[in-house]
């Protein structure tokens, strides 16, 4: 509903919503597993070349860049398929890249904060897990919606400047 409000289009029918969101949930799970697998494989392969100190910094950058690729694909799929209207692919590339880098940075901060809080005490670390997760969830959704607004703005500003205002009959059903 949030994406439809951003794009100012009517809501989907119930059965279409259930079908679309079920498919997206499966894609999300596959991409999360793919991201985790790529990260683990990259870290394991680093052990074989870790004897070169100069390569270690470069490898860390490459590992994080490789982990961003599945998130980038996920956001491309989300920004293309969730609004109940036609979205041109060229207008979702940059917002998807921004969202995937933002999510990777947020994920890194979340994990580091969780480890730091858990180091204080078992009780305090356990109590802090839920509020930290809720903060992470809030900022994740903020990043996703901000980039969805970027998609909308980039597509509509281009068409309004060119005189090609998108008509309401361009919506998906």
C-alpha positions as CSV (number, residue, x, y, z in Angstrom):
1,X,0.0,0.0,0.0
2,X,2.9,2.3,0.7
3,X,4.3,1.9,-2.8
4,X,0.8,2.5,-4.3
5,X,0.5,5.7,-2.2
6,X,3.9,6.9,-3.3
7,X,3.0,6.3,-7.0
8,X,-0.6,7.7,-6.4
9,X,-2.3,4.6,-8.0
10,X,-5.3,2.5,-6.8
11,X,-4.8,-0.5,-4.6
12,X,-4.6,-4.0,-6.2
13,X,-7.2,-6.7,-5.9
14,X,-6.8,-9.1,-3.0
15,X,-5.9,-12.2,-5.0
16,X,-3.4,-10.3,-7.1
17,X,-1.8,-8.9,-3.9
18,X,-1.5,-12.4,-2.4
19,X,0.0,-13.8,-5.5
20,X,2.5,-11.0,-6.0
21,X,3.6,-10.8,-2.4
22,X,4.0,-14.6,-2.1
23,X,6.3,-14.6,-5.1
24,X,8.3,-11.7,-3.7
25,X,8.7,-13.4,-0.4
26,X,10.2,-16.5,-2.1
27,X,12.5,-14.3,-4.2
28,X,13.5,-12.4,-1.0
29,X,14.4,-15.6,0.8
30,X,16.5,-16.9,-2.1
31,X,18.4,-13.6,-2.4
32,X,19.1,-13.4,1.3
33,X,20.4,-17.0,1.2
34,X,22.5,-16.1,-1.9
35,X,23.9,-13.0,-0.2
36,X,24.8,-14.9,2.9
37,X,26.4,-17.7,0.9
38,X,28.4,-15.3,-1.2
39,X,29.7,-13.5,2.0
40,X,30.7,-16.8,3.7
41,X,32.4,-18.1,0.5
42,X,34.3,-14.8,0.2
43,X,35.4,-14.8,3.8
44,X,36.6,-18.4,3.4
45,X,38.5,-17.7,0.3
46,X,40.2,-14.8,2.0
47,X,42.1,-17.2,4.3
48,X,44.1,-18.5,1.4
49,X,45.3,-15.0,0.4
50,X,45.4,-13.4,3.8
51,X,49.2,-13.6,3.9
52,X,49.4,-10.6,1.7
53,X,48.5,-7.5,3.9
54,X,48.0,-5.2,1.0
55,X,45.4,-7.5,-0.6
56,X,43.4,-7.8,2.7
57,X,41.9,-4.3,2.4
58,X,41.1,-4.8,-1.3
59,X,39.5,-8.1,-0.5
60,X,37.3,-6.6,2.2
61,X,36.0,-4.0,-0.2
62,X,35.4,-6.7,-2.8
63,X,33.5,-8.9,-0.3
64,X,31.2,-6.1,0.6
65,X,30.7,-5.2,-3.1
66,X,29.8,-8.8,-3.9
67,X,27.3,-8.9,-1.1
68,X,25.6,-5.8,-2.4
69,X,24.8,-7.4,-5.8
70,X,22.0,-9.6,-4.6
71,X,20.5,-6.7,-2.6
72,X,20.7,-4.6,-5.8
73,X,18.8,-7.2,-7.7
74,X,16.2,-7.5,-4.9
75,X,15.6,-3.8,-4.9
76,X,15.3,-3.7,-8.7
77,X,12.6,-6.3,-8.4
78,X,10.9,-4.6,-5.6
79,X,10.9,-1.1,-7.2
80,X,9.7,-2.5,-10.5
81,X,7.0,-4.9,-9.3
82,X,5.4,-3.5,-6.2
83,X,3.9,-0.3,-7.5
84,X,0.6,-0.9,-9.3
85,X,1.8,1.0,-12.4
86,X,4.3,0.7,-15.1
87,X,7.8,1.7,-13.9
88,X,10.6,2.1,-16.4
89,X,13.7,0.1,-15.5
90,X,16.2,2.9,-16.2
91,X,14.6,5.0,-13.4
92,X,15.1,2.3,-10.8
93,X,18.8,1.5,-11.3
94,X,20.2,4.5,-9.3
95,X,17.7,4.2,-6.4
96,X,18.3,0.5,-6.2
97,X,22.0,1.0,-6.0
98,X,21.5,3.7,-3.3
99,X,19.2,1.3,-1.4
100,X,21.5,-1.6,-1.6
101,X,24.5,0.4,-0.4
102,X,22.4,1.9,2.4
103,X,21.2,-1.4,3.5
104,X,24.7,-2.9,3.5
105,X,25.9,0.0,5.6
106,X,22.9,-0.3,8.0
107,X,23.4,-4.1,8.3
108,X,27.1,-3.6,9.1
109,X,26.2,-0.9,11.8
110,X,23.5,-3.2,13.2
111,X,25.8,-6.2,13.5
112,X,28.6,-4.2,15.1
113,X,26.2,-2.5,17.5
114,X,24.7,-5.9,18.5
115,X,28.1,-7.3,19.2
116,X,29.1,-4.3,21.1
117,X,26.0,-4.3,23.3
118,X,26.2,-8.1,23.8
119,X,29.7,-7.7,25.2
120,X,28.5,-5.7,28.2
121,X,26.5,-8.4,29.9
122,X,24.5,-11.4,29.0
123,X,21.3,-9.9,30.5
124,X,21.8,-6.4,28.9
125,X,22.8,-7.8,25.6
126,X,19.7,-10.0,25.5
127,X,17.4,-7.1,26.5
128,X,18.9,-4.9,23.8
129,X,18.4,-7.3,21.0
130,X,14.7,-6.5,20.4
131,X,15.0,-2.7,20.5
132,X,18.0,-2.8,18.2
133,X,16.2,-5.0,15.8
134,X,13.2,-2.7,15.8
135,X,15.5,0.3,15.1
136,X,17.1,-1.6,12.3
137,X,13.7,-2.5,10.9
138,X,12.6,1.2,11.0
139,X,15.7,2.4,9.2
140,X,15.5,-0.4,6.6
141,X,11.9,0.6,5.8
142,X,13.0,4.3,5.7
143,X,15.7,3.5,3.2
144,X,13.4,1.4,1.0
145,X,10.6,4.0,1.0
146,X,13.1,6.9,0.4
147,X,14.5,5.1,-2.7
148,X,10.9,4.3,-3.9
149,X,10.2,8.0,-3.8
150,X,13.4,8.6,-5.8
151,X,12.1,6.2,-8.4
152,X,8.8,8.0,-8.6
153,X,10.4,11.4,-8.7
154,X,12.9,10.5,-11.3
155,X,10.3,9.0,-13.6
156,X,7.6,11.7,-13.2
157,X,10.0,14.7,-13.3
158,X,11.4,13.4,-16.6
159,X,8.0,13.0,-18.2
160,X,6.7,16.3,-16.9
161,X,9.7,18.1,-18.3
162,X,9.3,16.4,-21.6
163,X,5.6,17.1,-21.7
164,X,4.8,13.4,-21.5
165,X,2.7,13.3,-18.4
166,X,1.9,9.7,-17.5
167,X,-1.8,9.0,-17.8
168,X,-3.8,7.0,-15.3
169,X,-4.5,4.3,-17.9
170,X,-0.8,3.3,-17.7
171,X,-1.5,1.4,-14.5
172,X,-1.1,-2.4,-14.2
173,X,-4.2,-4.4,-13.4
